[in-house]
């Protein structure tokens, strides 16, 4: 029983991180309709950024979220307004899949050239502490990571639900043409949404850096994780990302515990394929469903 | 239509290719062999992805399945005769196994469209790869041997050069036959608008499954031969994400959905990566990625698309119709 509870706990904590790492992807997919294969790069870039700030200037990774988020927001905005916008307008929406894939290849190679192929971890002072809760044990970093993820997810949900900016994003997602007719600058909003997604990914990267080892090559895994989370939970909403992420975390933890740690990927993809076949819109459906 | 000219040109190319290993050294024979292998697979991918518009991001599953099937057939059931001809039965059986797998998989997975199909295929390739790697019966983790009975008069490079060359020719001819048949037109109609095609009485479901199975068989056969050509392989030699993605990139650069696009795209990309950049291995990905982005932005129809666009510009007779088609 203790083992079961411990596995649940591990799964939920891992799931919180998956949720945060996927929410930006989900937003971009829901609003722009683009499967952004560069997403994992943003995550890994956030982790490298946190590593750089921590190693060179001693800035705590959790504080580093703010500068990383700002930088990645700018990068994401420019990237969407230039390359992705061009690809969508000149070729097609599916072509954006290939373009983001090409950019991801370049960026991965670039990161490898700059930081080397080694596996990195960020180790702040609290990284070796752990709490005990009865028979259960949990690392402090993981609690911190989960807490930060939840705070950021709630903040994003509030922005989307309560602010003018959030309403504009939702309107653009539902009906780009109508949104434009109502006086919204849709191109600008697309860029801002993409930037927001990139910033969330970078923030999650800074948190992931203190919980898990990372390399430039782990971007593929983070992109795929984000996709699985979105398919499980549903497109476009922080709640969907949270549900999908927690589910993925549980699947991962239970497979590793009871079936075998080498089969976690297979289990994740099996669930993905089954979910696509049974309920392609995800557990919570498409938050912007009317438009597609 | 004049049919003799293409036939003559084709015959000349085939004869030239057959004589080529006499002039070029072993290194370039290997490059050419890689080209035949990749172009053949790109054509097989193109039958599904190009004609019917179902982009598979996991075709490496059939390469791996073909190679492992052939290895297990040979190692567990014993060789089928001796000499080079003993390869035929395992290779064909491997193709058959891939076809069977595709036929079973096709019904559920082809219900998905677009990006969802692409990612689901990626998922399938990952699941099968992990299973082969971790279930000890498949021996994917420790690797399997597949000895090639190379005839004594030939070097292995030359031997596989001819085999892959023959397979490329086979794939190309099948692709041409498909493209010009009712089957091919049905696939194109699925690509253009699946719902309308279905409404007009095209048996979309059946044609999609046929294309998927055909593509799987061809890739499986080539995977089996690839297994022979490397001799010893583990899961990660044959279940490789970059195989799946390269096929798409090759087709994309040449021109997706065209007959010659996959061949031209493969030739261009392999020339750049294997010959021009063979010394810059650490920026390989950077260059490939940049090429992919540049191709999409500058010529979304690939090289073939860009060429035919020029031609269309030149004879302005039907610009509007052509634009509408593009």
Interface residues (C-beta under 8 A of the other chain):
Chain A: X35 X83 X86 X87 X90 X91 X92 X94 X95 X97 X98 X99 X101 X102 X103 X104 X105 X106 X107 X108 X109 X110 X112 X113 X220 X224 X227 X231 X260 X262 X263 X265 X266 X269 X270 X272 X273 X276 X277 X280
Chain B: X55 X108 X109 X111 X112 X114 X115 X116 X118 X119 X120 X122 X123 X124 X126 X127 X130 X131 X133 X134 X241 X245 X248 X249 X252 X282 X283 X284 X285 X286 X288 X289 X290 X291 X292 X293 X296 X297 X300
